[in-house]
Amino acid sequence: MTDSASLVQGSGQVPVGLPRGIEIGSGLPQRGGQFDTPAVYLPPFAAEERATDPGLRGLRNDYPAPISIGEVSYPSVAHAYWALSLARQEDHDAVATADSGAAAQEIAADAPRRNGWEHARTAVMTSLLRAKYDQHPELAEILLATNDATLLYEDVYSSFWGESGGRGRNWLGRLLELVRSELHMHRSGMPVL
């Protein structure tokens, strides 16, 4: 593996433009045990401060990339997601100003959710991810550099949002792939449908 890009195992090709720190795995098993879809693993990390060269860390929801939603600014997607999930304004405000994404989740765990949150949460997350990559073009470049790889968002706490050890629905990985595709669409000049 090189410092600036990683090989797609088995292909002999180096993806062009991958930032340092991005590693593409051997792929996802297909029928017959063959690996033909490259995968990028997004492991958790300690998100204490914003890095000059975040690599894959910049794709995590708890990475400190402030986003503005309406009139409110949140320190990260994780802060926004958990704050918006809550029914009471005082809980929202406590989560929105938490020290980290993990602290935001911990505060939110004991607070009551908005009515219908479980039915709206995926749409909310999609909007938050779009905001993050619209407001942080340098992070959008990292996402685009994953090319068409499957994104596996590791999350040992949520089998809905992530995957761990091959188990989980990996909705965050899927939504990141959707946002990446939209970024490619805009970049290619295709009209918004």
Buried (B, 14 or more C-beta within 10 A) or exposed (E): EEEEBBBBBEBEEBBEEBBEBBBBBEBBEEEEEEBEEBBBBBEBBEBEEBBEEBBBBBBBBBBBBBBEBEEBEBBBBBBBBBBBBBEEEEBBEBBBBBEBBBBBBEBBEEBEEBEEBEEEBBEBBBBBBBBBBBBBEEBBBBBBBBBEBBBBBBBEEBBBBBBBEEEBEBBBBBBBBEBBEBBBEEEEEEEEE
